[in-house]
Amino acid sequence: MAFSATGSAFEGLHIAKRHPGAILGWAFFYAIAMAVVFGIVIAMVGATVLVGVFHSREQVAENPGAIIGALSGLGAGLIVFMVACMFIGAIQITAVYRAVLRPEERGFCFLKLGADEFRQVVLMLVFSLFTILFWGVLAGAGVYAYHELGLADGAMVAAAFAAGLLGLILTIYVGVRLSMAQPMTFAQRRIRIFGSWSLTRGKFWPLLGMYVLMIVFAIIVSLVFDGLATAVAAAGGWSLSSMNFENGAEFEFAALSATALAAAAGWLVLTFISLALQLAVAYGPQAAAYRGLIEERSPPPPAAEETPGPVDPIVPAAAAGAAVAAAGPEPASPSAEAATPEPATTSEPSPIAAFSHDVPSAPAPEAPTEPAALAQPSPDAPVTLEPAPEAPPAEQGPEPAPWTEPVPAPPADSEATTTTPLPGPQKDA
């Protein structure tokens, strides 16, 4: 199937339709993994620091440096958090790729931790470093232009805007051209970065349209589930902003009612399902696009030779019989006639004829046969043993006498016996 931007953009929704249990599994995995990560970070830096980060979110509008100052207190915990999030993301992204490109490797909701996931982590690091380097160079060029060239404020603003726009265009172009590196690395089981550049040649605009549709679908999913989560929380009289802190460190869970706790649990479930569905919507199109591009660029397989199927013996036999009937009898070759002598035929008198009043008919004349010496076998004919000629029938004896009616028997007191007179003269005793 050739690459289709629209069809690929819907792949995330197709995954949710084909594997709804996988979506729930990804949501469950994400919730458990993040709970474990937060537990580790809290054990490392303490809950007070995390509460400070939470409060700094409300102070960003007034003091943008507040969040930076709060994050600096995390120290090693921040590094652990970032590395853990990178591995969690790699496991989830690879699960989406596996659902599209290797559906036979299902496992537990397509989730695994192996070489495929480590290769995705390496790609994340490479792309992150490349992005930081690119924007760092662009920002450094802007600072140099401001201090060394002495541009006026208006010109500096225009130059910064142009540089930012150029950087955004380059980021989008390079990002789209290299966007197949992740699914290609997964499919080929080795790190492929610049192979995506050749694979996406001539496909920039279709791929860009696919990503635009993907972003629209992700926004719709987020709005729908966030609205449902908010409605559930409001129905239970709970909201995230209503959470209070005691001494800036502990939540007052004991003050929540059972209804509020149920509403909070519902809000968490819908939130994590929304995140899992957005994951499928975001990375499913990549895998589908890679599959379509590979099939489109691959040469067609050679045509398979046709192998004769089972032959019905009745059909050829019927066809052969019809052909023979149309052609007529085939004349026999002289050599074949000579090689196969015709057996002699004799007729014997019927046993009924011997007791009939009519004169039996004479035996039928024997059919003439060719001497064996005259038979000249064909060189091509197979050598066969000829049967010995049958002996002529023995000559018939004299004809039997005609049948006569027997003489009646003499009286009982007579001692003489009579015999049936024979034909011819009789002599006295």
Protein Blocks (a to p, Z undefined) as FASTA:
>chain_A
ZZdfklmmmmmmmmmmmmmmlmmmmmmmmmmmmmmmmmmmmmmnopklmmmmmmmmmmmm
mmmmlmmmmmmmnmmmmmmmmmmmmmmmmmmmmmmmmmmmmmmlnmnohiacdfklmmmm
mmmmmmmmmmmmmmmmmmmmmmmmmmmnopafklmmmmmmmmmmmmmmmmmmmmmmmmmm
mmmmmmnopacfklmmmmmgoilmmmmmmmmmmmmmmmmmmmmmmmmmmmmmmmnopafk
lpccehhlaccfklpcfklmmmmmmmmmmmmmmmmmmmmmmmmmmmmmmmmmmmmmpccd
dddddddddddfklmmmmmmmmmmmnopadddfklmmmmccddddddddfklmmcfbdcd
ddddddddddfklpccdfklccddddddddddddddddddddddddddddfklmbdcddd
dedjdddZZ
